[in-house]
Every structure is written in C-alpha cells, then in structure tokens.
C-alpha cells in the first residue's frame, strides 16, 4: 500500500510511524508534514483545505489510501472529493464531520440516540446571554459552537470569565453553547467506525490545561497516557454500547454514516459515561500514546475502515504496559507562541514533531505552539512516565514549557470512579 497522510502535527507523525511498522505499507507521503515527518515520509507542500489539491497529490503519488488527520479538511469536504475520485479514504464526509464541526448537531444526534450528555442551550444573540448564563452554574461550561482546535472551551466558577468568553465568541460571529457541568474523571475513547461497525482502541486520558495540577487556560492538550489503571474493562464496553454504537446507528439512520475515527470525550460519573464532546478524527496528543502500544498493522486497520470491510478486521493486539505522551510547548502557548527557536535533541527516539520546520541553515526550529510530543513506554505507568521525562530532559528549546504531572494522579491512585 502507498499511503498519503494529511496534516502537519504530532498526530500525523504518530500515524506515519505506526504505518511504517505495517509490512504492507511500502511508500509513505505526507502533506504538508513537518521537520520530523520528513525522516519517515516524503513531505509535500499542498493546501490541505483544498479537495482539488489533495486529490491531485493523491493521484500524483499513486496513493492507495489517504488518511486525513486534522478536522478542518474533513469539515471542508476533502474526504468527499477523494472518494468522488475513487480514492480509498480514512476520514468522514463533511456531513458526518459535523459531529465535531457543530456542537449543536452533535447534541441533536445524541438526543435522538438516547445518549447521556450535558444539558445544553445555544445562544446566538448577545441580548439573550445574561438570562441564559443565569440558568447555569455554579460551574459554567462555555463552548464556541464551531472548530476551535481544542481551545474554544472555558470551564469556570467565575461568571464574569464565562460571560467574557461567550461574548467574545458571539462578537466573532459564532453561536455559543452553554452546558451543565459533568462531574467524574474524563476519558478519551477512540473508535474505528464504519457505518454501524465499531472497534474501540485503548482508552486514554488527556490533560487539557496548560499548567500542573490542571491550572491555567485550556489548550489543545499538554499530554496523555494509556491505558487507564482506574478504568475497568467493562466501562469501555459500556461506552461502546451506550454511546458510540447508538450514535453510529443514528447517523446511519440519518443517511450520513460515519466512516473514520470517532473520538468520544466522556465524563464517567455515578450514573456511568456521559459525553463531553465528539471529534471526527484522531485526538492529539492521545494518538501518540495509543498508537505507541498498537501491535496490529495500522495500515490494515485504517484501510478496512476506508474500504468498508471493518467487520472483517481481525481483533486488535496491544503491547502490555503503558505509554505516556508529554507535550513540549513554545514560550507563551496557548497564547501567541514564540517561533523560530532552534531545537536540539529533537531527533532522539520517542520524540515526535508537531510544530517544527527547518530554517535556511538546515536547523530544526519551532513553528507552532505545541512543538514536540515526547513518548515514554514501559511495563507500567511509572516506567512510562520516567522514560518520557528522561527524554524531555535531553531536549533544549529556549523558553519552552511542559507539564511535569502527566499521568501522575493516576499513578498515585488519586483518580477513581
């Protein structure tokens, strides 16, 4: 198989490394890629939001399979353009990608499917904002009803902070979703979905806030670990049966079947799983940790979804032990990041590139907010954490920052259902 991966981040680097381990994958291409992906695939400078440009590249490299990493090309219909051209594609149609692109659409699907989620209200008029805020709290959850790269959500006990975020979204022309707060630890469960066929991957937990002990603003994700020692196997089964399968079936009923990776972000409360959000693609940085433990051929699994044969895929096999991903972020992230700084140690084992490029001198430099994703694996969570932080210690990036507590609460037994 000749495979083209679309995207430029740590998720795409992880997908390429996973595909490279699949003996059936003979040639790897990525658009646009980054300084790290260039070591495992051929990078192509292409506008990935253009279906026409992506189709032309897929034909040029004679791709047997195209794997779309980020949400923006999916919401814009790039997968539709590829399928229309007869190219096997991993990633949902634009209509199905609305499960992430529109929070209101996702709520409507969940209501019809009988899936537990937070009570929500859409506000599209600033004049109605204060009355709506009064119906929520004492913890407010305010979401930008659109794509915001993981940073469009504010969870706060401060009504003024909630109002400011909502007003900012409305001023930019986006409706706002107010939600009731869901308690319980959060879980990310990725599922391969082909119509009504669902195959779960390992559950992971993301760390969204920028600082240790979950302080500071939300980010696209500062680290993740898998598996979750505090989550029983039967809860994964419940999530599949009570959340993912009903949603997949409802989308088939609506004649917008989902084909690709359906990401369920959940809170596990006293009554079981409730949905915080859906994404229409692999999550970043959870993908880096989850794929580090996958032993089954990744290309075979993604191709089965793309060709509608997921029901024939053999059971997935996973390495024993644990994996931890820690994000190294640029100075000032999640604000406007400082870029262009030279990175040393970025070519070491377990270091995946997210926001990197080469400068005119050939040095690897930072080019985004989340710059690297550093992976550690081990026989257990303690060993995986130790390896990840040992690897980070060898990396130098001026002004960079990272969390020091990824997976620590689980390791210390501070998370329980």
Secondary structure, DSSP 4 states (H G I P E B T S, - for coil): -EEEEEE-SHHHHHHHHHHHT-TT--EEEEEE--TTGGGTSEEE---TT-HHHHHHHHHHTT-SEEEE-SHHHHHTTHHHHHHHTT--EES--TTTTHHHH-HHHHHHHHHHHT--B--EEEE--GGGHHHHHHTS-SSEEEEESS--TT-SEEEES-HHHHHHHHHHHHHTT--EEEEPPPPSEEEEEEEEEETTEEEE---BEE--EEETTTEEEE-S-SEEEES-TTS-HHHHHHHIIIIIHHHHHHHHHTT---EEEEEEEEEEETTEEEEEEEESS--TTHHHHHHHTB-S-HHHHHHHHHTT-GGGPPPP-B-SSEEEEEEEE-TTTTSS-----BEESTTSTTEEESSEEE-TTS-EEE-SSEEEEEEEEESSHHHHHHHHHHHHHT-EETT-B--S-TTHHHHTT----
